[in-house]
Amino acid sequence: MSPRPDVSEERKSQILDAAIAVFARLGFHQARMDDIAQEAGLSKGALYLYYKSKDTIIAAILKYLFTQEMKVLHSFVATEQPGSVRTQLEQLTQQLAEAMNWMSRLMPIAFEFYAIAGRQKEVHQFLKEYFKEYRADIARLIQRGIDRGEFRAVNPQAVAITLTALYEGLALLFFVDPQAVQWSEQITTSTRLLLDGLASQPPSPQ
């Protein structure tokens, strides 16, 4: 007799999908665990077997999304990509812009995640490690550009912090006033301005 398959991961994904739909529809603070259970087609008791609170659900959602983004960055850095490092960074920025279009409905949830980080050490540590890894990968790309002679001899870690702050800062501005900040356009423009400043040779006039 074959063992029964473990459906716990499938059930967790089902709950997180339901939670995203409920949070997008009702907002984080208005949504109840009852609403999530109903959306997922589960009893409230069954929901609590997997997640004890809205905080644990939102932490699971954002951990998943951050992890997926980290995988994309790792794939860029792990092997030598064709083309210049500048082109690679512009492609990475474009992927981020496309992801942000999909993520826009989850922005209130994303910023709630930062609030949770102030209350839960585990979430705070996750964010700390995430940004540490993110900066390290960006710094490796910048160093690669320096080694190839594309970029000036700058501090790669300082550039990585600047680029990360650029991404996060524009996301915040977009969240506060999406009509004033066209995120996809602005992130591309801002990244190009930064890369122009790094170039070992002045960029050609457009």
Sequence and secondary structure as in RCSB ss.txt:
>XXXX:A:sequence
MSPRPDVSEERKSQILDAAIAVFARLGFHQARMDDIAQEAGLSKGALYLYYKSKDTIIAAILKYLFTQEMKVLHS
FVATEQPGSVRTQLEQLTQQLAEAMNWMSRLMPIAFEFYAIAGRQKEVHQFLKEYFKEYRADIARLIQRGIDRGE
FRAVNPQAVAITLTALYEGLALLFFVDPQAVQWSEQITTSTRLLLDGLASQPPSPQ
>XXXX:A:secstr
       HHHHHHHHHHHHHHHHHHH TTT  HHHHHHHHT  HHHHHHH SSHHHHHHHHHHHHHHHHHHHHHH
HHHS  SS HHHHHHHHHHHHHHHHHHHGGGHHHHHHHHHHHTT HHHHHHHHHHHHHHHHHHHHHHHHHHHTTS
B S  HHHHHHHHHHHHHHHHHHHHH TTT  HHHHHHHHHHHHHHHHBSS     
